[in-house]
Amino acid sequence: MTTTVKVFKSTDAGAPTLSGTAGSLLGVLNAILVNGYNSKSISVTQSAGLATASSPAHGFVSGQCLLIAGADQAEYNGEKFITVVDANTFTFLVVESAITPATGSLTAKVAPAGWTAPFTGTNKAVYRMTGGNQRYLRVDDTGTTQARVVGYETMTSIDVGSGDFPTSVQFSGGLYINKSSLADTSARQWVALANDRLLHLWINAGPSVGLICGHQCFGDIKSFAGGDQFNTVLMAQTSYSASSVGAFQAMVTTQAYGTALAGHYMARAYTQTGGAVQIGKHADAAKMASLTAMLGGAGLPYPNATDGGLYLSPLFIHEAGAIRGIIPGVWAPMHVRPFGHMDTVNGSGVLADKVFLALNADGSSAAVTAGQLLYETSNTWDL
Protein backbone atom coordinates (compact mmCIF):
# COMPACT_ATOMS: atom_id res chain seq x y z
CA MET A 1 0.00 0.00 0.00
CA THR A 2 1.13 3.51 -0.69
CA THR A 3 2.37 5.78 2.07
CA THR A 4 2.42 8.84 -0.20
CA VAL A 5 1.54 12.02 1.65
CA LYS A 6 -1.27 13.98 0.00
CA VAL A 7 -2.60 17.47 0.64
CA PHE A 8 -6.23 18.47 0.13
CA LYS A 9 -7.79 21.92 0.46
CA SER A 10 -11.30 23.32 0.26
CA THR A 11 -9.91 25.85 -2.22
CA ASP A 12 -8.94 23.11 -4.71
CA ALA A 13 -10.93 22.97 -7.93
CA GLY A 14 -13.68 20.39 -7.58
CA ALA A 15 -13.20 19.99 -3.81
CA PRO A 16 -16.35 19.10 -1.84
CA THR A 17 -18.06 21.75 0.29
CA LEU A 18 -18.16 21.52 4.08
CA SER A 19 -21.10 23.28 5.71
CA GLY A 20 -23.52 23.16 8.61
CA THR A 21 -25.63 20.46 7.00
CA ALA A 22 -26.00 16.76 7.73
CA GLY A 23 -23.65 14.61 5.64
CA SER A 24 -21.33 17.39 4.47
CA LEU A 25 -18.34 16.06 6.45
CA LEU A 26 -18.86 12.64 4.87
CA GLY A 27 -18.70 14.33 1.47
CA VAL A 28 -15.28 15.70 2.35
CA LEU A 29 -14.00 12.45 3.88
CA ASN A 30 -15.28 10.32 0.99
CA ALA A 31 -13.44 12.56 -1.46
CA ILE A 32 -10.10 12.86 0.34
CA LEU A 33 -9.86 9.34 1.75
CA VAL A 34 -11.61 7.09 -0.78
CA ASN A 35 -12.70 8.59 -4.11
CA GLY A 36 -10.63 11.65 -5.04
CA TYR A 37 -12.15 14.64 -6.83
CA ASN A 38 -12.00 16.99 -9.84
CA SER A 39 -11.95 14.24 -12.46
CA LYS A 40 -10.95 15.45 -15.94
CA SER A 41 -10.54 13.81 -19.34
CA ILE A 42 -6.99 14.28 -20.62
CA SER A 43 -4.78 13.58 -23.62
CA VAL A 44 -1.10 12.78 -23.02
CA THR A 45 2.14 12.74 -24.98
CA GLN A 46 5.66 12.25 -23.66
CA SER A 47 9.19 13.23 -24.63
CA ALA A 48 12.36 12.12 -22.82
CA GLY A 49 10.32 10.89 -19.86
CA LEU A 50 8.30 14.07 -19.37
CA ALA A 51 4.60 13.50 -19.98
CA THR A 52 2.47 16.47 -21.02
CA ALA A 53 -1.24 16.25 -20.29
CA SER A 54 -3.82 18.53 -21.88
CA SER A 55 -7.28 19.27 -20.49
CA PRO A 56 -9.17 22.55 -20.86
CA ALA A 57 -9.41 24.52 -17.58
CA HIS A 58 -8.19 21.51 -15.56
CA GLY A 59 -7.98 23.43 -12.26
CA PHE A 60 -5.06 21.42 -10.85
CA VAL A 61 -2.11 23.04 -9.06
CA SER A 62 1.58 22.23 -9.04
CA GLY A 63 2.57 19.67 -6.42
CA GLN A 64 -0.78 17.89 -6.34
CA CYS A 65 -0.77 14.12 -6.49
CA LEU A 66 -3.10 13.00 -9.29
CA LEU A 67 -4.41 9.56 -10.15
CA ILE A 68 -4.05 8.95 -13.87
CA ALA A 69 -6.21 6.14 -15.24
CA GLY A 70 -7.57 4.71 -18.48
CA ALA A 71 -4.38 4.59 -20.55
CA ASP A 72 -3.78 1.47 -22.63
CA GLN A 73 -0.09 1.88 -21.73
CA ALA A 74 0.32 1.01 -18.05
CA GLU A 75 3.29 3.36 -17.68
CA TYR A 76 0.98 6.38 -17.73
CA ASN A 77 -1.43 5.07 -15.11
CA GLY A 78 -1.06 5.51 -11.37
CA GLU A 79 -0.32 8.30 -8.92
CA LYS A 80 1.75 11.16 -10.32
CA PHE A 81 2.95 14.42 -8.78
CA ILE A 82 2.37 17.16 -11.31
CA THR A 83 3.72 20.53 -12.41
CA VAL A 84 1.20 22.91 -13.92
CA VAL A 85 2.31 24.64 -17.13
CA ASP A 86 -0.84 26.69 -17.69
CA ALA A 87 -4.61 26.53 -17.25
CA ASN A 88 -4.89 23.77 -19.85
CA THR A 89 -1.65 21.79 -19.43
CA PHE A 90 0.33 19.98 -16.76
CA THR A 91 3.31 17.62 -16.76
CA PHE A 92 4.48 14.55 -14.86
CA LEU A 93 7.28 12.01 -15.10
CA VAL A 94 6.95 8.73 -16.99
CA VAL A 95 9.39 6.14 -18.30
CA GLU A 96 11.02 7.21 -21.56
CA SER A 97 10.01 3.97 -23.26
CA ALA A 98 6.27 4.72 -22.95
CA ILE A 99 4.53 4.82 -26.34
CA THR A 100 3.43 8.32 -27.30
CA PRO A 101 0.80 9.56 -27.56
CA ALA A 102 -0.99 7.55 -24.90
CA THR A 103 -4.10 5.76 -26.11
CA GLY A 104 -7.33 4.92 -24.34
CA SER A 105 -9.83 7.01 -22.40
CA LEU A 106 -7.49 8.82 -20.03
CA THR A 107 -8.65 10.65 -16.91
CA ALA A 108 -6.93 12.54 -14.13
CA LYS A 109 -8.24 13.43 -10.68
CA VAL A 110 -6.87 14.42 -7.29
CA ALA A 111 -5.74 11.09 -5.84
CA PRO A 112 -7.39 9.97 -2.58
CA ALA A 113 -5.38 8.89 0.44
CA GLY A 114 -6.17 5.24 -0.24
CA TRP A 115 -8.57 4.35 2.59
CA THR A 116 -11.74 2.29 2.21
CA ALA A 117 -15.31 2.85 3.40
CA PRO A 118 -16.44 -0.69 4.27
CA PHE A 119 -19.75 0.36 5.87
CA THR A 120 -22.11 3.21 5.07
CA GLY A 121 -25.54 4.35 6.20
CA THR A 122 -27.72 7.44 6.12
CA ASN A 123 -25.27 10.24 6.98
CA LYS A 124 -23.00 7.70 8.65
CA ALA A 125 -19.85 5.98 7.41
CA VAL A 126 -16.96 3.84 8.59
CA TYR A 127 -13.50 4.51 7.12
CA ARG A 128 -10.64 2.05 7.33
CA MET A 129 -6.93 2.70 6.98
CA THR A 130 -5.30 0.41 4.40
CA GLY A 131 -1.82 0.74 5.90
CA GLY A 132 -0.44 0.29 9.39
CA ASN A 133 -2.86 -1.13 11.95
CA GLN A 134 -5.83 -0.83 9.57
CA ARG A 135 -8.15 0.47 12.28
CA TYR A 136 -11.60 1.94 11.73
CA LEU A 137 -13.05 5.43 12.16
CA ARG A 138 -16.81 5.64 12.58
CA VAL A 139 -18.33 9.01 11.68
CA ASP A 140 -21.90 9.92 12.61
CA ASP A 141 -22.66 12.97 10.48
CA THR A 142 -26.40 13.14 11.16
CA GLY A 143 -25.95 16.46 12.96
CA THR A 144 -25.88 19.79 11.17
CA THR A 145 -23.11 21.76 12.86
CA GLN A 146 -21.08 18.89 14.27
CA ALA A 147 -20.32 15.19 13.73
CA ARG A 148 -19.42 12.49 16.27
CA VAL A 149 -16.41 10.17 15.85
CA VAL A 150 -15.15 6.97 17.49
CA GLY A 151 -12.21 4.74 16.62
CA TYR A 152 -12.54 0.95 16.58
CA GLU A 153 -10.12 -1.95 16.42
CA THR A 154 -12.59 -4.02 14.37
CA MET A 155 -16.07 -3.47 12.92
CA THR A 156 -18.66 -5.79 11.39
CA SER A 157 -21.32 -3.21 10.41
CA ILE A 158 -22.00 0.51 10.46
CA ASP A 159 -23.06 0.35 14.12
CA VAL A 160 -21.25 -2.73 15.50
CA GLY A 161 -17.60 -2.95 16.44
CA SER A 162 -15.18 -3.88 19.20
CA GLY A 163 -12.21 -2.20 20.80
CA ASP A 164 -13.75 1.29 20.69
CA PHE A 165 -11.69 4.35 21.61
CA PRO A 166 -12.90 6.25 23.46
CA THR A 167 -15.28 3.75 25.03
CA SER A 168 -18.85 4.81 25.80
CA VAL A 169 -17.84 5.00 29.46
CA GLN A 170 -14.88 7.27 28.72
CA PHE A 171 -16.85 9.60 26.44
CA SER A 172 -20.42 8.71 25.58
CA GLY A 173 -21.50 9.18 21.97
CA GLY A 174 -18.05 9.86 20.57
CA LEU A 175 -15.85 12.92 20.26
CA TYR A 176 -16.90 15.94 18.20
CA ILE A 177 -15.76 17.33 14.89
CA ASN A 178 -17.18 20.83 14.62
CA LYS A 179 -18.17 21.61 11.02
CA SER A 180 -19.79 25.03 11.18
CA SER A 181 -20.94 27.71 13.60
CA LEU A 182 -24.22 27.91 11.66
CA ALA A 183 -26.72 25.26 10.58
CA ASP A 184 -26.82 26.35 6.96
CA THR A 185 -25.16 25.78 3.59
CA SER A 186 -22.43 28.42 4.00
CA ALA A 187 -19.09 26.91 2.93
CA ARG A 188 -16.39 26.45 5.56
CA GLN A 189 -12.65 26.30 4.99
CA TRP A 190 -10.84 22.99 5.55
CA VAL A 191 -7.41 21.47 4.95
CA ALA A 192 -6.50 17.78 5.16
CA LEU A 193 -3.19 15.94 4.98
CA ALA A 194 -3.23 12.17 4.80
CA ASN A 195 -1.58 8.96 3.75
CA ASP A 196 -2.84 5.39 3.97
CA ARG A 197 -2.57 5.29 7.78
CA LEU A 198 -2.94 8.80 9.18
CA LEU A 199 -5.30 11.75 8.70
CA HIS A 200 -4.79 15.33 9.87
CA LEU A 201 -7.91 17.48 9.43
CA TRP A 202 -8.14 21.25 10.03
CA ILE A 203 -11.53 22.97 9.94
CA ASN A 204 -12.45 26.61 10.30
CA ALA A 205 -15.99 26.39 11.62
CA GLY A 206 -16.48 30.15 11.63
CA PRO A 207 -17.12 32.61 8.81
CA SER A 208 -13.78 34.45 9.17
CA VAL A 209 -10.46 32.99 8.03
CA GLY A 210 -8.25 32.01 10.95
CA LEU A 211 -10.98 32.09 13.60
CA ILE A 212 -12.45 29.29 15.79
CA CYS A 213 -10.43 26.63 14.01
CA GLY A 214 -10.12 23.00 15.06
CA HIS A 215 -7.48 20.36 14.33
CA GLN A 216 -8.31 16.64 14.41
CA CYS A 217 -6.14 13.55 13.96
CA PHE A 218 -6.85 9.85 13.43
CA GLY A 219 -4.35 7.12 12.61
CA ASP A 220 -1.07 5.52 13.58
CA ILE A 221 1.68 7.37 15.37
CA LYS A 222 5.35 6.43 15.14
CA SER A 223 5.63 4.24 18.21
CA PHE A 224 8.75 3.83 20.31
CA ALA A 225 7.46 0.40 21.39
CA GLY A 226 8.68 -2.39 19.13
CA GLY A 227 5.90 -4.38 17.48
CA ASP A 228 3.22 -1.95 18.66
CA GLN A 229 -0.09 -3.04 17.10
CA PHE A 230 -2.31 -0.60 18.98
CA ASN A 231 -0.60 2.75 18.39
CA THR A 232 -3.66 4.28 16.71
CA VAL A 233 -4.84 7.63 18.08
CA LEU A 234 -8.02 9.66 17.86
CA MET A 235 -7.81 13.35 18.77
CA ALA A 236 -10.91 15.48 18.39
CA GLN A 237 -13.06 17.94 20.30
CA THR A 238 -14.91 17.27 23.55
CA SER A 239 -17.77 19.71 23.02
CA TYR A 240 -19.67 21.63 20.43
CA SER A 241 -19.93 25.40 20.60
CA ALA A 242 -20.86 27.88 17.89
CA SER A 243 -18.87 30.66 19.53
CA SER A 244 -16.48 29.40 22.22
CA VAL A 245 -12.92 28.99 20.96
CA GLY A 246 -12.33 26.59 23.85
CA ALA A 247 -14.26 23.93 21.94
CA PHE A 248 -11.77 23.86 19.07
CA GLN A 249 -8.38 23.09 20.57
CA ALA A 250 -7.69 19.36 20.27
CA MET A 251 -4.44 19.24 18.29
CA VAL A 252 -2.95 22.48 19.63
CA THR A 253 -3.41 21.73 23.30
CA THR A 254 -0.43 20.40 25.21
CA GLN A 255 0.35 19.27 28.73
CA ALA A 256 3.27 18.23 30.89
CA TYR A 257 4.51 14.66 30.50
CA GLY A 258 2.26 12.15 32.22
CA THR A 259 -0.91 14.24 32.18
CA ALA A 260 -3.78 13.06 30.00
CA LEU A 261 -5.67 15.47 27.76
CA ALA A 262 -9.38 15.62 27.07
CA GLY A 263 -10.29 14.34 23.62
CA HIS A 264 -7.06 12.30 23.24
CA TYR A 265 -7.37 8.50 23.11
CA MET A 266 -5.41 5.49 21.89
CA ALA A 267 -6.64 1.97 21.12
CA ARG A 268 -4.63 0.30 23.92
CA ALA A 269 -1.68 0.97 26.21
CA TYR A 270 1.90 0.29 25.12
CA THR A 271 1.65 -3.03 27.00
CA GLN A 272 -0.79 -4.12 24.24
CA THR A 273 -3.31 -5.18 26.89
CA GLY A 274 -6.62 -3.84 28.13
CA GLY A 275 -8.77 -1.36 26.27
CA ALA A 276 -8.73 2.27 25.24
CA VAL A 277 -6.44 4.64 27.15
CA GLN A 278 -6.62 8.39 27.51
CA ILE A 279 -3.32 9.94 26.51
CA GLY A 280 -1.60 13.31 26.33
CA LYS A 281 0.95 15.04 24.16
CA HIS A 282 3.76 17.50 24.70
CA ALA A 283 6.42 19.46 22.86
CA ASP A 284 9.61 21.21 24.02
CA ALA A 285 8.22 23.03 27.05
CA ALA A 286 11.58 24.55 27.97
CA LYS A 287 11.75 26.57 24.74
CA MET A 288 8.06 27.43 24.95
CA ALA A 289 8.62 28.61 28.54
CA SER A 290 5.30 26.96 29.38
CA LEU A 291 4.01 23.48 30.12
CA THR A 292 0.44 24.22 29.13
CA ALA A 293 0.40 27.04 26.55
CA MET A 294 -1.22 26.47 23.20
CA LEU A 295 1.31 25.01 20.76
CA GLY A 296 2.67 27.85 18.67
CA GLY A 297 1.24 30.30 21.20
CA ALA A 298 4.29 30.86 23.41
CA GLY A 299 8.05 30.66 23.25
CA LEU A 300 11.10 32.26 21.66
CA PRO A 301 11.05 35.42 19.56
CA TYR A 302 11.07 34.61 15.84
CA PRO A 303 13.53 34.49 14.26
CA ASN A 304 15.93 33.47 17.01
CA ALA A 305 18.25 36.45 17.54
CA THR A 306 21.59 34.64 17.40
CA ASP A 307 21.16 32.52 14.30
CA GLY A 308 17.94 33.68 12.65
CA GLY A 309 16.62 30.19 13.21
CA LEU A 310 13.18 28.63 13.28
CA TYR A 311 12.94 26.11 16.12
CA LEU A 312 10.43 23.27 15.85
CA SER A 313 9.51 20.39 18.13
CA PRO A 314 7.87 17.06 17.28
CA LEU A 315 4.64 16.29 19.10
CA PHE A 316 5.28 13.48 21.57
CA ILE A 317 2.50 11.17 22.73
CA HIS A 318 2.63 10.09 26.35
CA GLU A 319 0.58 7.82 28.55
CA ALA A 320 0.84 6.84 32.19
CA GLY A 321 4.49 5.99 32.85
CA ALA A 322 5.81 6.22 29.28
CA ILE A 323 6.41 8.29 26.17
CA ARG A 324 4.66 6.25 23.46
CA GLY A 325 5.96 7.95 20.30
CA ILE A 326 5.51 10.96 18.01
CA ILE A 327 2.79 12.11 15.62
CA PRO A 328 4.11 12.06 12.03
CA GLY A 329 3.66 15.03 9.75
CA VAL A 330 3.14 17.81 12.29
CA TRP A 331 5.48 20.08 14.25
CA ALA A 332 5.07 22.72 16.96
CA PRO A 333 6.92 26.02 16.46
CA MET A 334 8.79 27.16 19.55
CA HIS A 335 7.67 30.71 18.77
CA VAL A 336 4.43 32.70 18.91
CA ARG A 337 2.74 32.16 15.54
CA PRO A 338 5.89 32.77 13.47
CA PHE A 339 4.04 32.66 10.13
CA GLY A 340 0.83 33.79 8.56
CA HIS A 341 -2.08 31.40 8.29
CA MET A 342 -1.67 29.13 5.21
CA ASP A 343 1.94 30.28 4.61
CA THR A 344 4.27 27.77 2.92
CA VAL A 345 7.61 27.35 4.74
CA ASN A 346 10.75 25.63 3.46
CA GLY A 347 12.85 23.80 6.02
CA SER A 348 16.60 24.23 6.41
CA GLY A 349 19.44 22.48 8.20
CA VAL A 350 18.35 19.03 9.37
CA LEU A 351 14.86 19.79 8.00
CA ALA A 352 16.08 20.94 4.57
CA ASP A 353 14.07 18.27 2.73
CA LYS A 354 10.75 19.30 4.27
CA VAL A 355 8.09 21.78 3.21
CA PHE A 356 5.54 22.98 5.76
CA LEU A 357 2.09 24.55 5.76
CA ALA A 358 1.35 26.89 8.69
CA LEU A 359 -2.17 26.53 10.08
CA ASN A 360 -3.52 28.72 12.85
CA ALA A 361 -5.49 27.43 15.79
CA ASP A 362 -8.56 29.04 17.30
CA GLY A 363 -8.79 32.62 18.39
CA SER A 364 -7.53 35.83 16.87
CA SER A 365 -3.83 36.48 16.38
CA ALA A 366 -3.72 38.40 19.65
CA ALA A 367 -5.73 35.95 21.74
CA VAL A 368 -4.18 34.08 24.63
CA THR A 369 -5.56 30.85 23.19
CA ALA A 370 -4.05 31.47 19.74
CA GLY A 371 -1.67 28.82 18.43
CA GLN A 372 -0.13 27.47 15.25
CA LEU A 373 1.09 24.14 13.91
CA LEU A 374 3.33 23.39 10.93
CA TYR A 375 2.25 20.43 8.79
CA GLU A 376 4.60 18.67 6.38
CA THR A 377 3.15 18.93 2.88
CA SER A 378 6.24 17.22 1.47
CA ASN A 379 6.31 13.45 1.13
CA THR A 380 8.62 13.25 4.15
CA TRP A 381 6.55 11.99 7.09
CA ASP A 382 8.57 9.96 9.56
CA LEU A 383 6.66 6.69 9.64
C-alpha positions in Angstrom: 0.0 0.0 0.0 1.1 3.5 -0.7 2.4 5.8 2.1 2.4 8.8 -0.2 1.5 12.0 1.7 -1.3 14.0 0.0 -2.6 17.5 0.6 -6.2 18.5 0.1 -7.8 21.9 0.5 -11.3 23.3 0.3 -9.9 25.9 -2.2 -8.9 23.1 -4.7 -10.9 23.0 -7.9 -13.7 20.4 -7.6 -13.2 20.0 -3.8 -16.3 19.1 -1.8 -18.1 21.8 0.3 -18.2 21.5 4.1 -21.1 23.3 5.7 -23.5 23.2 8.6 -25.6 20.5 7.0 -26.0 16.8 7.7 -23.7 14.6 5.6 -21.3 17.4 4.5 -18.3 16.1 6.4 -18.9 12.6 4.9 -18.7 14.3 1.5 -15.3 15.7 2.4 -14.0 12.4 3.9 -15.3 10.3 1.0 -13.4 12.6 -1.5 -10.1 12.9 0.3 -9.9 9.3 1.7 -11.6 7.1 -0.8 -12.7 8.6 -4.1 -10.6 11.6 -5.0 -12.2 14.6 -6.8 -12.0 17.0 -9.8 -12.0 14.2 -12.5 -11.0 15.5 -15.9 -10.5 13.8 -19.3 -7.0 14.3 -20.6 -4.8 13.6 -23.6 -1.1 12.8 -23.0 2.1 12.7 -25.0 5.7 12.2 -23.7 9.2 13.2 -24.6 12.4 12.1 -22.8 10.3 10.9 -19.9 8.3 14.1 -19.4 4.6 13.5 -20.0 2.5 16.5 -21.0 -1.2 16.2 -20.3 -3.8 18.5 -21.9 -7.3 19.3 -20.5 -9.2 22.6 -20.9 -9.4 24.5 -17.6 -8.2 21.5 -15.6 -8.0 23.4 -12.3 -5.1 21.4 -10.9 -2.1 23.0 -9.1 1.6 22.2 -9.0 2.6 19.7 -6.4 -0.8 17.9 -6.3 -0.8 14.1 -6.5 -3.1 13.0 -9.3 -4.4 9.6 -10.1 -4.1 9.0 -13.9 -6.2 6.1 -15.2 -7.6 4.7 -18.5 -4.4 4.6 -20.6 -3.8 1.5 -22.6 -0.1 1.9 -21.7 0.3 1.0 -18.0 3.3 3.4 -17.7 1.0 6.4 -17.7 -1.4 5.1 -15.1 -1.1 5.5 -11.4 -0.3 8.3 -8.9 1.8 11.2 -10.3 3.0 14.4 -8.8 2.4 17.2 -11.3 3.7 20.5 -12.4 1.2 22.9 -13.9 2.3 24.6 -17.1 -0.8 26.7 -17.7 -4.6 26.5 -17.2 -4.9 23.8 -19.9 -1.6 21.8 -19.4 0.3 20.0 -16.8 3.3 17.6 -16.8 4.5 14.5 -14.9 7.3 12.0 -15.1 7.0 8.7 -17.0 9.4 6.1 -18.3 11.0 7.2 -21.6 10.0 4.0 -23.3 6.3 4.7 -23.0 4.5 4.8 -26.3 3.4 8.3 -27.3 0.8 9.6 -27.6 -1.0 7.5 -24.9 -4.1 5.8 -26.1 -7.3 4.9 -24.3 -9.8 7.0 -22.4 -7.5 8.8 -20.0 -8.7 10.6 -16.9 -6.9 12.5 -14.1 -8.2 13.4 -10.7 -6.9 14.4 -7.3 -5.7 11.1 -5.8 -7.4 10.0 -2.6 -5.4 8.9 0.4 -6.2 5.2 -0.2 -8.6 4.4 2.6 -11.7 2.3 2.2 -15.3 2.9 3.4 -16.4 -0.7 4.3 -19.7 0.4 5.9 -22.1 3.2 5.1 -25.5 4.3 6.2 -27.7 7.4 6.1 -25.3 10.2 7.0 -23.0 7.7 8.7 -19.8 6.0 7.4 -17.0 3.8 8.6 -13.5 4.5 7.1 -10.6 2.1 7.3 -6.9 2.7 7.0 -5.3 0.4 4.4 -1.8 0.7 5.9 -0.4 0.3 9.4 -2.9 -1.1 12.0 -5.8 -0.8 9.6 -8.2 0.5 12.3 -11.6 1.9 11.7 -13.0 5.4 12.2 -16.8 5.6 12.6 -18.3 9.0 11.7 -21.9 9.9 12.6 -22.7 13.0 10.5 -26.4 13.1 11.2 -26.0 16.5 13.0 -25.9 19.8 11.2 -23.1 21.8 12.9 -21.1 18.9 14.3 -20.3 15.2 13.7 -19.4 12.5 16.3 -16.4 10.2 15.9 -15.2 7.0 17.5 -12.2 4.7 16.6 -12.5 0.9 16.6 -10.1 -1.9 16.4 -12.6 -4.0 14.4 -16.1 -3.5 12.9 -18.7 -5.8 11.4 -21.3 -3.2 10.4 -22.0 0.5 10.5 -23.1 0.3 14.1 -21.3 -2.7 15.5 -17.6 -3.0 16.4 -15.2 -3.9 19.2 -12.2 -2.2 20.8 -13.8 1.3 20.7 -11.7 4.3 21.6 -12.9 6.3 23.5 -15.3 3.8 25.0 -18.8 4.8 25.8 -17.8 5.0 29.5 -14.9 7.3 28.7 -16.8 9.6 26.4 -20.4 8.7 25.6 -21.5 9.2 22.0 -18.0 9.9 20.6 -15.8 12.9 20.3 -16.9 15.9 18.2 -15.8 17.3 14.9 -17.2 20.8 14.6 -18.2 21.6 11.0 -19.8 25.0 11.2 -20.9 27.7 13.6 -24.2 27.9 11.7 -26.7 25.3 10.6 -26.8 26.4 7.0 -25.2 25.8 3.6 -22.4 28.4 4.0 -19.1 26.9 2.9 -16.4 26.4 5.6 -12.6 26.3 5.0 -10.8 23.0 5.5 -7.4 21.5 5.0 -6.5 17.8 5.2 -3.2 15.9 5.0 -3.2 12.2 4.8 -1.6 9.0 3.7 -2.8 5.4 4.0 -2.6 5.3 7.8 -2.9 8.8 9.2 -5.3 11.7 8.7 -4.8 15.3 9.9 -7.9 17.5 9.4 -8.1 21.2 10.0 -11.5 23.0 9.9 -12.5 26.6 10.3 -16.0 26.4 11.6 -16.5 30.2 11.6 -17.1 32.6 8.8 -13.8 34.5 9.2 -10.5 33.0 8.0 -8.3 32.0 11.0 -11.0 32.1 13.6 -12.4 29.3 15.8 -10.4 26.6 14.0 -10.1 23.0 15.1 -7.5 20.4 14.3 -8.3 16.6 14.4 -6.1 13.6 14.0 -6.9 9.8 13.4 -4.4 7.1 12.6 -1.1 5.5 13.6 1.7 7.4 15.4 5.4 6.4 15.1 5.6 4.2 18.2 8.8 3.8 20.3 7.5 0.4 21.4 8.7 -2.4 19.1 5.9 -4.4 17.5 3.2 -2.0 18.7 -0.1 -3.0 17.1 -2.3 -0.6 19.0 -0.6 2.7 18.4 -3.7 4.3 16.7 -4.8 7.6 18.1 -8.0 9.7 17.9 -7.8 13.3 18.8 -10.9 15.5 18.4 -13.1 17.9 20.3 -14.9 17.3 23.6 -17.8 19.7 23.0 -19.7 21.6 20.4 -19.9 25.4 20.6 -20.9 27.9 17.9 -18.9 30.7 19.5 -16.5 29.4 22.2 -12.9 29.0 21.0 -12.3 26.6 23.8 -14.3 23.9 21.9 -11.8 23.9 19.1 -8.4 23.1 20.6 -7.7 19.4 20.3 -4.4 19.2 18.3 -3.0 22.5 19.6 -3.4 21.7 23.3 -0.4 20.4 25.2 0.4 19.3 28.7 3.3 18.2 30.9 4.5 14.7 30.5 2.3 12.1 32.2 -0.9 14.2 32.2 -3.8 13.1 30.0 -5.7 15.5 27.8 -9.4 15.6 27.1 -10.3 14.3 23.6 -7.1 12.3 23.2 -7.4 8.5 23.1 -5.4 5.5 21.9 -6.6 2.0 21.1 -4.6 0.3 23.9 -1.7 1.0 26.2 1.9 0.3 25.1 1.7 -3.0 27.0 -0.8 -4.1 24.2 -3.3 -5.2 26.9 -6.6 -3.8 28.1 -8.8 -1.4 26.3 -8.7 2.3 25.2 -6.4 4.6 27.1 -6.6 8.4 27.5 -3.3 9.9 26.5 -1.6 13.3 26.3 1.0 15.0 24.2 3.8 17.5 24.7 6.4 19.5 22.9 9.6 21.2 24.0 8.2 23.0 27.1 11.6 24.6 28.0 11.8 26.6 24.7 8.1 27.4 24.9 8.6 28.6 28.5 5.3 27.0 29.4 4.0 23.5 30.1 0.4 24.2 29.1 0.4 27.0 26.6 -1.2 26.5 23.2 1.3 25.0 20.8 2.7 27.9 18.7 1.2 30.3 21.2 4.3 30.9 23.4 8.1 30.7 23.3 11.1 32.3 21.7 11.0 35.4 19.6 11.1 34.6 15.8 13.5 34.5 14.3 15.9 33.5 17.0 18.3 36.4 17.5 21.6 34.6 17.4 21.2 32.5 14.3 17.9 33.7 12.6 16.6 30.2 13.2 13.2 28.6 13.3 12.9 26.1 16.1 10.4 23.3 15.8 9.5 20.4 18.1 7.9 17.1 17.3 4.6 16.3 19.1 5.3 13.5 21.6 2.5 11.2 22.7 2.6 10.1 26.4 0.6 7.8 28.5 0.8 6.8 32.2 4.5 6.0 32.8 5.8 6.2 29.3 6.4 8.3 26.2 4.7 6.2 23.5 6.0 7.9 20.3 5.5 11.0 18.0 2.8 12.1 15.6 4.1 12.1 12.0 3.7 15.0 9.7 3.1 17.8 12.3 5.5 20.1 14.3 5.1 22.7 17.0 6.9 26.0 16.5 8.8 27.2 19.6 7.7 30.7 18.8 4.4 32.7 18.9 2.7 32.2 15.5 5.9 32.8 13.5 4.0 32.7 10.1 0.8 33.8 8.6 -2.1 31.4 8.3 -1.7 29.1 5.2 1.9 30.3 4.6 4.3 27.8 2.9 7.6 27.4 4.7 10.7 25.6 3.5 12.9 23.8 6.0 16.6 24.2 6.4 19.4 22.5 8.2 18.4 19.0 9.4 14.9 19.8 8.0 16.1 20.9 4.6 14.1 18.3 2.7 10.8 19.3 4.3 8.1 21.8 3.2 5.5 23.0 5.8 2.1 24.6 5.8 1.4 26.9 8.7 -2.2 26.5 10.1 -3.5 28.7 12.9 -5.5 27.4 15.8 -8.6 29.0 17.3 -8.8 32.6 18.4 -7.5 35.8 16.9 -3.8 36.5 16.4 -3.7 38.4 19.6 -5.7 35.9 21.7 -4.2 34.1 24.6 -5.6 30.8 23.2 -4.0 31.5 19.7 -1.7 28.8 18.4 -0.1 27.5 15.2 1.1 24.1 13.9 3.3 23.4 10.9 2.3 20.4 8.8 4.6 18.7 6.4 3.2 18.9 2.9 6.2 17.2 1.5 6.3 13.5 1.1 8.6 13.2 4.2 6.5 12.0 7.1 8.6 10.0 9.6 6.7 6.7 9.6 
